[in-house]
Amino acid sequence: MIGEGTQLQRRTSKVAQDVLRMGALVEESFRYSHKALFESDLEAVQIIKAQDREIDRYYRDIEMHCASILTLQAPVAQDLRILSAFMQLVRDLERIGDYAVDLGNIALKLVLYPPHPCMPELAIMSSQAQIMLAKTMVALSELDREAGAKIKLLDDTVDNAYERLYQQLAYQRDVKGVVEPIVLLTLAIRHLERMADHATNIAQRVSYIVTGQRN
């Protein structure tokens, strides 16, 4: 008969694997949103929406499994910390996936207009946020205790890009034609800034898993 401790470890390990799979799917959706926005790859939007349904399924399953373990198996303090952190960080992953869908929908509308001069800088901001998420998922797989501090430095770069782009878009003068592209681009940089924030949250939860200390 499997001991309670061994069974708990196996169930927790299965949850951890699902979290990493969910993270890989969210990373891929983020990359597709980039292709939609900056390469006018509108087929990517449909892929993002299909993947979002799978991301949501992972989110529900992971929450359910964590709740089941917490309720039925009375985990010790360290396991309790891991499971509670998993439940929180999958919410961050799910939100990043939602923002990828939003960016895809923005791409569908922006394709009707000439490219805005800010698009190259916006593409760099998107790439920086993607790097943050990728590094965060590596930190999770390796349980890097310094993850929170490392990713926070990258988040500052994205925040600075957001401020520059917001100033450029919000105070643009002599706008010719409709203002919808400006509104859409302002939404896009806000979504990217929030995606980076969620990646930072995940990294801080990784540090918490390892150290037991909240930043």
HELIX and SHEET records of a PDB file:
HELIX    1   1 GLU A    4  GLU A   39  1                                  36    
HELIX    2   2 GLU A   43  LEU A   72  1                                  30    
HELIX    3   3 ALA A   77  LEU A  110  1                                  34    
HELIX    4   4 MET A  119  GLU A  142  1                                  24    
HELIX    5   5 ALA A  147  ALA A  170  1                                  24    
HELIX    6   6 GLU A  180  THR A  211  1                                  32    
END                                                                             
